Amino acid sequence: MTETDGKNPNATGRWKTWALVASLALNLFVAAVVAGAVLRHPRPPHDGEVRDIGFGPYTAALSSEDRTALRDAFLAAAPDFREKRREMRADVTRLAASLRSEPWDAAATEAILARQGADLASRLDLGRRLFIERLSAMTPEARRALAERIEKAATRGFHDGRGPGN
């Protein structure tokens, strides 16, 4: 038998084991939180483009597959959409410049706002048509499920911009 200096030789091993278990538990917890966030709130690519159709709560209540199909139909029907978005951003810059100008030109500001309004109305009309087409392609069960999600969202709100369809 070997002589010890009064310390339990297993005490050091036990401490290392508990440290390893605690570290593993913490790592698993962090991984679970991250995985849960990703799985609970997946975001389809170009999700902003679907929101730009103009039916926020309704499109947010769609399933991911329906939102993707709606986005694809929208981009196919409006191939110049990305260019129109760039133009709208430029109009915002022009509007800000117009508002800062002295003397202020009400007619120039009105022209910018009118152009933005016409673009938005056109996009809203296209979105409405494509949304109706998507609803028409759904089964009665899928439309009822969508109605349920829309009603749920109306009572609790769309706080994260994605809604209950996810």
trRosetta pair geometry for C-beta under 8 A, 3 or more apart (Angstrom, degrees):
i j d omega theta_ij theta_ji phi_ij phi_ji
4 7 6.1 -123 165 54 116 63
4 8 8.0 65 152 -97 160 18
4 9 6.2 -121 -108 -47 139 99
7 11 6.5 -101 175 35 91 132
7 12 8.0 46 150 -30 126 102
8 11 4.2 97 78 -27 102 106
9 12 7.2 -49 -173 26 42 103
9 13 7.5 32 141 -5 65 112
10 13 5.3 -62 -156 46 51 115
10 14 5.8 56 148 -28 80 104
11 14 5.7 -53 -146 33 30 112
11 15 6.6 31 156 -20 63 104
12 15 5.9 -53 -150 33 32 112
12 16 6.6 29 153 -15 64 106
13 16 5.8 -57 -150 38 32 111
13 17 6.4 35 152 -22 65 106
14 17 5.6 -54 -149 34 32 114
14 18 6.5 28 155 -15 66 105
15 18 6.0 -56 -149 38 30 107
15 19 6.3 31 153 -19 64 108
16 19 5.6 -54 -145 38 31 113
16 20 6.3 33 155 -20 65 106
17 20 5.8 -56 -150 36 29 111
17 21 6.4 28 153 -18 65 106
18 21 5.6 -51 -144 37 34 111
18 22 6.2 33 156 -18 66 106
19 22 5.8 -54 -145 38 29 110
19 23 6.2 30 155 -19 63 108
20 23 5.8 -55 -146 37 29 111
20 24 6.3 29 156 -18 64 107
21 24 5.8 -56 -147 38 29 111
21 25 6.2 30 154 -20 64 107
22 25 5.7 -54 -146 36 30 112
22 26 6.3 30 155 -18 64 106
23 26 5.8 -55 -148 37 30 110
23 27 6.3 29 154 -17 64 107
24 27 5.7 -55 -147 38 31 111
24 28 6.3 30 155 -18 65 107
25 28 5.8 -56 -147 38 29 110
25 29 6.3 34 153 -23 64 106
26 29 5.6 -52 -148 33 31 115
26 30 6.5 29 155 -16 65 104
27 30 5.9 -55 -148 37 31 108
27 31 6.2 30 154 -17 65 108
28 31 5.6 -55 -144 40 31 112
28 32 6.1 33 155 -22 66 107
29 32 5.8 -56 -148 35 28 111
29 33 6.5 28 154 -19 63 105
30 33 5.8 -53 -148 34 31 111
30 34 6.4 27 156 -14 65 107
31 34 5.9 -57 -147 40 30 108
31 35 6.0 26 157 -15 67 111
32 35 5.8 -55 -139 42 29 108
32 36 5.9 33 158 -23 64 109
33 36 5.8 -55 -146 36 25 113
33 37 6.5 26 156 -19 61 105
34 37 5.9 -56 -151 34 30 109
34 38 6.4 24 155 -14 65 108
35 38 5.8 -58 -147 40 32 109
35 39 6.0 21 160 -11 68 113
36 39 6.0 -60 -138 44 26 103
36 40 5.7 20 165 -17 65 115
37 40 6.1 -58 -135 40 23 106
37 41 6.2 -30 179 31 61 108
38 41 7.2 -87 -137 59 16 71
38 42 6.8 46 169 -85 60 70
39 42 7.0 -7 -143 -47 26 95
40 166 7.2 83 163 127 49 110
41 160 6.9 -85 -123 149 130 149
41 162 6.2 152 -145 25 88 165
41 166 6.2 59 -120 132 43 151
42 64 6.5 6 87 -103 120 145
42 166 6.4 -172 43 -154 76 117
43 47 5.2 -81 -175 -24 89 147
43 162 7.2 -105 -99 -95 80 129
44 47 5.2 123 65 -75 75 90
44 50 7.5 54 73 -12 124 139
44 64 5.8 153 -54 -159 117 92
44 67 5.9 171 19 103 150 118
44 68 5.3 -145 -148 -79 153 91
44 71 7.1 -174 118 4 135 155
46 49 4.4 -6 164 12 100 122
46 50 7.3 109 121 -18 79 83
46 71 6.0 135 101 -174 112 141
46 75 7.9 17 142 -61 157 136
47 50 5.7 -49 -161 30 48 111
47 51 6.7 46 145 -16 71 101
47 67 7.4 12 -127 155 81 134
47 71 7.8 -82 -110 -83 35 146
47 162 7.8 -29 -171 -103 146 90
48 51 5.5 -53 -151 37 40 112
48 52 6.3 48 149 -28 67 102
49 52 5.4 -47 -150 27 35 118
49 53 7.8 55 148 -34 57 83
49 71 5.5 89 95 -143 110 104
49 74 6.7 168 151 94 103 135
49 75 6.8 19 162 -65 148 103
49 81 7.0 71 -144 140 112 141
50 53 6.0 -30 -172 -1 43 113
50 59 5.4 -176 158 161 103 139
50 67 5.2 19 -136 -169 164 95
50 70 6.0 79 -131 95 104 110
50 71 4.6 -63 -71 -77 95 101
50 74 7.2 161 -105 17 55 151
51 56 6.2 36 -146 -101 84 69
51 59 6.9 -170 -94 82 45 136
51 60 7.8 37 -97 -64 88 92
51 161 7.4 -18 -94 -174 140 104
52 81 7.8 124 105 -173 144 117
52 85 7.3 -52 -125 -92 160 111
52 123 6.6 -61 152 172 88 141
52 127 7.9 -157 113 -77 56 134
53 59 6.1 113 59 -58 125 155
53 70 7.0 -53 -39 154 164 115
53 74 5.7 -102 -85 -103 112 147
53 123 6.9 -146 -134 161 36 92
53 124 7.7 107 165 -113 51 42
53 126 7.4 -112 -140 96 83 85
53 127 3.2 139 -179 -122 87 124
53 130 6.9 -97 -142 65 134 125
53 131 7.0 136 149 -52 138 107
54 120 7.4 116 -91 -173 134 83
54 123 6.3 130 -28 117 123 95
54 124 4.3 -47 61 -107 170 80
54 127 4.8 151 36 59 96 161
54 128 7.8 -38 76 -46 117 78
55 58 4.1 -54 159 57 109 113
55 59 4.7 108 84 -22 98 98
55 127 5.9 -172 -17 151 103 123
55 128 7.5 136 -63 -85 120 59
55 131 5.7 80 -23 -86 164 153
56 59 6.6 -72 -137 39 5 95
56 60 6.0 1 167 -16 54 115
56 158 7.0 172 154 75 103 162
57 60 5.5 -57 -139 39 27 115
57 61 6.4 28 160 -22 63 107
57 150 6.7 93 143 -139 102 83
57 153 5.7 164 -161 122 103 137
57 154 7.3 73 180 -75 148 74
57 158 5.5 -152 -106 -27 83 142
57 163 6.5 128 -149 -93 55 135
58 61 5.9 -56 -152 31 29 109
58 62 7.4 43 146 -34 58 93
58 131 6.8 45 122 -154 133 140
58 150 6.4 11 -110 -109 63 121
59 62 5.5 -32 -161 5 45 120
59 67 6.1 98 176 -113 88 92
59 70 6.4 -144 -134 100 109 161
59 131 7.1 -95 -74 -107 92 115
60 153 7.1 136 97 -136 113 160
60 158 5.5 64 104 -133 163 140
60 161 6.8 -140 -113 166 133 40
60 162 5.7 160 -155 174 99 22
60 163 3.1 120 139 -9 104 132
60 164 7.9 78 132 23 91 53
60 165 6.3 174 146 15 48 117
61 146 5.9 105 127 -160 110 74
61 149 4.1 149 -163 115 103 113
61 150 4.7 -14 -100 -73 177 69
61 153 5.7 -117 -82 -7 110 146
61 163 4.9 -92 -69 151 53 146
61 164 6.1 12 -124 54 75 84
61 165 4.8 129 -179 -46 28 111
62 66 3.9 -121 -179 91 113 120
62 67 4.7 146 92 -56 121 79
62 70 6.7 29 129 -5 176 139
62 134 7.6 -10 -120 142 139 144
62 146 6.6 4 -99 -123 56 114
62 165 5.1 41 77 -138 27 165
63 66 4.7 92 52 8 79 101
63 67 7.0 -144 91 -5 40 86
63 142 8.0 -71 -7 -154 126 105
63 165 5.3 -141 -82 -177 31 106
64 67 5.7 -55 -146 38 31 111
64 68 6.2 32 154 -20 65 106
64 165 7.1 163 -40 134 55 102
64 166 6.5 75 -57 -109 99 75
65 68 5.7 -55 -149 36 30 111
65 69 6.4 28 154 -16 64 106
66 69 5.6 -53 -145 39 33 110
66 70 6.1 34 154 -20 66 106
66 134 6.0 103 -165 180 98 127
66 138 7.5 9 -108 -83 130 114
66 142 8.0 150 -68 175 135 126
66 146 8.0 -26 44 -92 175 125
66 165 7.7 -90 51 -170 115 142
67 70 5.6 -55 -145 38 30 111
67 71 6.2 33 154 -20 65 106
67 165 7.2 128 -35 114 119 146
68 71 5.7 -53 -147 36 30 112
68 72 6.3 30 154 -19 64 106
69 72 5.7 -54 -146 37 31 111
69 73 6.3 30 155 -18 65 106
69 134 6.4 138 103 -120 113 112
70 73 5.7 -54 -146 38 31 110
70 74 6.2 34 153 -22 64 107
70 130 6.0 117 -151 139 80 114
70 131 6.8 33 -134 -93 128 61
70 134 5.2 -21 -84 -69 97 153
71 74 5.6 -55 -148 35 30 114
71 75 6.3 24 157 -14 66 107
72 75 6.0 -56 -146 39 29 106
72 76 6.3 29 154 -19 64 108
73 76 5.7 -56 -146 38 30 111
73 77 6.1 22 157 -13 66 111
73 130 4.9 157 114 -149 124 121
73 133 7.0 -163 -180 86 160 134
73 134 7.2 -159 24 -64 155 102
74 77 6.0 -62 -145 42 27 104
74 78 6.0 -23 169 27 66 109
74 81 7.1 66 143 -79 92 159
74 126 6.9 104 -135 134 81 113
74 127 6.8 16 -110 -98 119 71
74 130 5.7 176 -75 84 76 177
75 78 6.6 -74 -128 63 25 76
75 79 7.1 63 169 -99 62 47
75 81 6.1 -100 -118 26 62 143
76 79 7.2 2 -154 -66 25 81
77 126 5.9 169 118 -165 132 119
77 130 6.5 -143 11 -73 153 124
78 81 4.1 79 119 -59 109 102
78 84 7.4 -47 170 10 120 142
78 123 7.4 38 -101 -115 165 80
78 126 6.1 66 -50 164 122 166
80 83 4.8 -53 -173 46 78 117
80 84 5.8 87 126 -30 86 97
81 84 5.4 -56 -148 34 33 114
81 85 6.5 36 153 -22 66 100
82 85 5.6 -46 -152 29 36 114
82 86 6.8 38 149 -18 63 100
83 86 5.6 -50 -154 33 37 113
83 87 6.5 39 147 -20 66 103
84 87 5.4 -51 -149 36 35 115
84 88 6.4 39 151 -22 66 101
84 119 6.2 168 -170 -158 113 122
84 123 7.6 164 133 -71 149 121
85 88 5.6 -50 -149 33 34 112
85 89 6.6 36 151 -18 64 101
86 89 5.7 -51 -153 34 34 112
86 90 6.5 34 149 -17 65 105
87 90 5.5 -54 -149 38 34 112
87 91 6.3 39 149 -23 66 103
87 119 7.5 -167 98 -108 119 158
88 91 5.4 -49 -148 33 35 115
88 92 6.7 41 150 -23 63 97
88 116 6.5 95 -132 -123 86 90
88 119 6.4 -160 -82 112 103 155
89 92 5.6 -47 -155 27 35 114
89 93 6.9 35 147 -15 63 101
90 93 5.6 -52 -155 36 38 113
90 94 6.3 39 147 -19 68 104
91 94 5.3 -51 -143 39 36 113
91 95 6.1 41 154 -24 67 102
91 112 5.5 154 -164 -164 93 96
91 115 6.4 -149 -120 93 139 118
91 116 5.4 165 138 -71 151 103
92 95 5.6 -49 -146 33 30 113
92 96 6.5 32 153 -19 62 103
93 96 5.8 -53 -151 35 31 111
93 97 6.5 30 151 -16 64 106
94 97 5.7 -56 -149 38 32 111
94 98 6.2 36 152 -23 66 107
94 112 5.4 -168 106 -114 113 135
95 98 5.5 -54 -147 36 31 114
95 99 6.4 31 155 -19 65 105
95 109 6.7 81 -139 -137 75 77
95 112 4.9 178 -81 132 85 149
95 113 7.2 90 -111 -61 122 75
95 116 7.8 -4 -57 -31 136 143
96 99 5.8 -55 -149 35 30 110
96 100 6.5 23 154 -15 63 109
97 100 5.9 -62 -150 39 32 108
97 101 6.5 44 152 -42 66 100
98 101 5.7 -43 -149 10 32 117
98 104 7.4 78 162 -152 69 77
98 105 6.4 -87 -155 59 94 92
98 108 5.1 -158 -131 112 124 111
98 109 4.7 163 139 -81 136 79
98 112 6.2 -160 -1 -2 157 147
99 104 7.1 8 -145 -129 34 114
99 109 6.7 85 -70 -106 68 125
101 104 5.8 129 82 -106 79 49
101 105 6.3 -12 90 5 136 92
101 108 7.9 6 46 71 149 145
104 109 7.3 2 176 -27 96 132
105 108 3.9 45 107 13 120 114
105 109 6.5 156 93 -13 66 84
106 109 5.7 -58 -150 40 34 111
106 110 6.1 37 152 -22 68 107
107 110 5.5 -52 -145 36 31 114
107 111 6.4 35 154 -23 64 103
108 111 5.7 -50 -149 31 32 113
108 112 6.7 31 152 -17 63 102
109 112 5.9 -54 -153 34 33 110
109 113 6.3 27 153 -13 67 109
110 113 5.8 -59 -145 43 31 109
110 114 6.0 34 155 -23 67 108
111 114 5.7 -52 -142 35 28 113
111 115 6.4 30 156 -19 62 105
112 115 5.9 -56 -152 35 29 110
112 116 6.4 26 152 -15 64 107
113 116 5.6 -54 -146 39 33 111
113 117 6.1 36 154 -22 66 107
114 117 5.6 -53 -146 36 30 113
114 118 6.4 31 155 -19 64 104
115 118 5.9 -53 -147 35 30 110
115 119 6.4 29 154 -17 63 106
116 119 5.8 -56 -148 38 31 111
116 120 6.2 29 155 -17 66 108
117 120 5.8 -56 -145 39 30 110
117 121 6.2 31 156 -20 65 107
118 121 5.7 -53 -144 36 30 111
118 122 6.4 32 155 -20 63 106
119 122 5.8 -56 -150 35 29 111
119 123 6.3 24 154 -14 64 109
120 123 5.7 -58 -146 41 31 109
120 124 6.0 33 154 -22 67 108
121 124 5.6 -53 -143 37 30 113
121 125 6.4 33 155 -20 63 104
122 125 5.9 -53 -151 34 29 111
122 126 6.6 26 152 -15 63 106
123 126 5.7 -54 -148 38 33 111
123 127 6.1 35 153 -20 66 108
124 127 5.6 -54 -144 39 30 114
124 128 6.3 36 155 -23 64 104
125 128 5.7 -51 -147 32 29 113
125 129 6.5 28 155 -17 62 105
126 129 5.8 -57 -152 36 31 110
126 130 6.3 23 155 -12 67 110
127 130 5.9 -60 -143 43 29 106
127 131 5.9 33 157 -24 67 109
128 131 5.7 -54 -144 35 27 112
128 132 6.5 27 156 -17 62 105
129 132 6.0 -56 -152 36 29 109
129 133 6.5 30 150 -18 63 106
130 133 5.4 -50 -147 36 36 115
130 134 6.4 38 152 -21 66 102
131 134 5.7 -51 -149 34 32 111
131 135 6.4 32 151 -17 64 105
132 135 5.6 -52 -146 38 33 111
132 136 6.2 37 152 -23 65 106
133 136 5.6 -54 -148 34 30 114
133 137 6.6 28 153 -19 63 106
134 137 5.8 -58 -152 34 33 110
134 138 6.9 41 148 -33 63 100
135 138 5.7 -48 -156 16 38 117
135 143 6.3 73 -161 -108 85 108
135 146 7.8 -128 -116 73 90 164
138 142 3.9 -128 -171 89 106 123
138 143 4.9 132 106 -54 129 83
138 146 7.1 -19 -168 -11 169 136
139 142 4.6 97 51 4 78 101
139 143 7.1 -144 92 -3 42 84
140 143 5.7 -56 -148 38 33 110
140 144 6.3 35 153 -20 67 104
141 144 5.7 -53 -149 36 32 111
141 145 6.4 32 152 -19 65 105
142 145 5.6 -52 -147 36 33 112
142 146 6.4 37 151 -21 64 104
143 146 5.5 -51 -148 35 33 114
143 147 6.4 40 150 -23 64 102
144 147 5.5 -50 -150 33 34 115
144 148 6.6 38 150 -21 64 101
145 148 5.6 -49 -152 32 35 114
145 149 6.6 33 151 -17 65 104
146 149 5.7 -55 -150 37 34 110
146 150 6.3 35 152 -20 67 105
146 165 7.8 13 -121 -99 73 112
147 150 5.7 -54 -147 36 31 112
147 151 6.3 30 155 -17 65 106
148 151 5.8 -57 -149 38 29 109
148 152 6.3 31 153 -19 65 106
149 152 5.6 -51 -145 36 32 113
149 153 6.2 32 155 -19 64 107
149 163 6.9 80 162 154 110 111
149 164 4.5 -163 -154 86 93 114
149 165 5.5 72 177 -72 157 73
150 153 5.8 -56 -148 38 29 111
150 154 6.4 34 152 -25 63 105
151 154 5.6 -52 -148 30 32 114
151 155 6.8 24 156 -14 63 104
152 155 6.1 -65 -157 37 31 104
152 156 6.4 -13 162 17 69 109
152 164 5.3 19 91 -19 126 169
153 156 6.5 -76 -137 56 29 82
153 157 6.9 -24 179 150 64 4
153 158 5.5 24 -170 -63 114 87
153 163 5.1 -10 -106 -145 141 99
153 164 5.3 -141 -64 0 96 110
154 157 7.9 35 -156 -72 16 40
158 161 6.4 85 154 -88 103 22
158 162 7.6 -179 -162 51 97 31
158 163 4.9 -29 -119 -81 108 81
160 163 7.9 -147 66 -30 83 32
162 165 7.3 -125 156 53 77 85
162 166 5.2 -5 148 -10 124 139
163 166 7.1 120 79 -1 60 93
